[in-house]
Amino acid sequence: MDFLTTSQIAELEGVSVRYIVAEIERGKFPNARKLDPEKQTSAYLIPAKDYAAWKKKRAQSPSQDG
């Protein structure tokens, strides 16, 4: 399975990393996992299929970029 980081998705979408983290916290990337679950500031890995589904829904919704 292919994965992307929050930074990669933020760059691809032209939004901030914080916006992507907020989307994770809102459950928009249900399979996102921290690289180090013990560390609060750990980076996330997001499955490419979650990103594709999120991107499709985002394209169908009014803009809410952050």
N, C-alpha and C positions, 0 to 999 in steps of 0.2 A: 504494500500500500504506500502511496506517495503522500508526503506531508509537506506543509508549508508553515512558516513561522508567522507570528503576528506582524513582524517587520516586513516580510515579503508581501503579505496581503495588503498591509497599509500602503506600501509603495505601489502595488498594482492598481489599487482603487483610489489613490490620491487622497487618503484620509490619514489621520494620526494613528499611531500604535495604540494610544489610549482609547480611541474609538473602537478599535478591534477588540481590545481587552473588555471594554464595556459590553460589546456584543456577546462575547463569551459569557460574561457574568449574567447577561439576560437570557442565556440559553440558546442563542442563535447558532452556536457551533457545538452541538450536543456531544460530540466525541473528542473535543479538544482536551489535551492532557498537558500538565506541567512536566517539563523535563525533570525537575526535582520537586516532587510534591511537598517535601519538608521545608522548602524555601519559599517564603511569601513572594519574593520578587523574581521567581523562576520564569523563564521564557516558556511559552506554550508551543506545542506542535498541534496543527490542525489538519485533519485528513483532507486531501484534495476533494473528495466527494462532498464533504461538508461545505467547503469553500464554494464549490460549483452550485450547490443547492442554495446557499445564502446569496450568492451573486444573482441567481435567477430570480429569487424572491425580491431582492433589492431592486432589480431592473423593473419589476412590475409595481413597485411602491413609489409614492412621492419621495423626493430626496429628503434625507434626514442626516446628512453627513455632519461629522464633527471633526 
